[in-house]
Every structure is written in structure tokens, then in C-alpha cells.
């Protein structure tokens, strides 16, 4: 197959590269930045896509960030590919601080208490909640008993505060990313157009020179 990997990765290698990409996080960041800057769109549309992607990382919809970023970018008329790429802002190195900030903000806005000891390992809580949801959905079609108490506790203690609390820091981070991106992308596109024009002019100059040389030879 054309797009099949030549070196098949083991499950352990896939997990390791998820938490630490080949070449390191800095190289991965440079790759994403390079891809975003080369997108064929206006700086404003690309920046709106970046806003959508960064904002999405502050939502508790783990495993669905691409879908959420896509929908927000469509709503904002932003660049879809920029939105999907900007979800890189949320990664295993940033999920914990993002989650803690969102949870603390959410509990503050809701007037409830955030217990850091009780919420340590909240990523594991999301994994457990996903497993419980899967088991309960299976139970709906089998003879097994469904137990929704754990999911209800997860929703009230973590998911709902996280969703409410992520709106403000997500909007702030997205807005900062927007205003930083517009001038950088505009400057990059201007330089890139200049380089392309210079190459095109050099090609035309070379063609004219060869044509003049051919006429002189005749």
C-alpha cells in the first residue's frame, strides 16, 4: 500500500511517542507551526482557526477535540486545518495544568469546592468514566445491570465544572493566540510571496537571456 508505514510500530512505541514524539516536543511544535504558516488562506481566517483549536483544548471532551475544533472553526468561518493543528496546544504536557485551571475556575464560578487531593489523577478519572460509559451502554443491550451513580458523580464533580471553568481561560488563551498569529502569519506570507516572485523573475530573466542568446546565434 502507498500510505502504509514501512516500520510497523509496536503498541508500546505508539504509547511512548504519544507522550514524547519522535524528535521531542520542540520539533513537533516547529512542525505544527510550519504547517500552519504555509496554509493557503488569509491570516485572519487561519488565526480564527487557531483560536478554535486552542479554545477546544480547554474543553473536557477528550477524544473529540478534533470534532469540537472543526465545529467551532466552521461556526467562526476559520480555517479548519489550522483549528485541527492548533489542538496540539493540548498535549500530555499541558493537559494537567489546563485541567486544574479549568476545574478551579469552574468550581469558583459554581460556588463549589475544589479538592485537589480528591481530584488528583483527573485524567485517570476521565478514563474510568469512559470505561463506565462503555460498560453501561453494553448493559443496555445485554442482561447486565447498568450503574450510572459513578458517572453522575463524575459529571457533577469534574465534567460540568471543567466545562464551565474552561470557557474563560480557553477564550483568553485563544484570543492571545489569535492576536499573536495574525501579524506573524501575515509577515510570513508576505516574505513567502516575495521569495516566489523573486524566483519567478529570475526564471523570466534567464528565459529572456537564453532567447536573446538564441537570436544572436541566428
Secondary structure, 3 states (H helix, E strand, C coil): CCCCCCCCCCHHHHHHHHHCCCCHHHHHHHHHHHHHHCCCCCHHHHHHHHHHHHHHCCCCCCCCHHHHHHHHHHHHCCCHHHHHHHHHHCCCCCHHHHHHHHHHHHHHHHCCCCCCCCCCCHHHHHHHHHHHHHHHHHHHCCCCCCCCHHHHHHHHHHHHHHHHHHHHHHHHHHHHHHHHHHHHHHHHHHHHHHHHHHHHHHHHHHHHHHHHHHHHHC
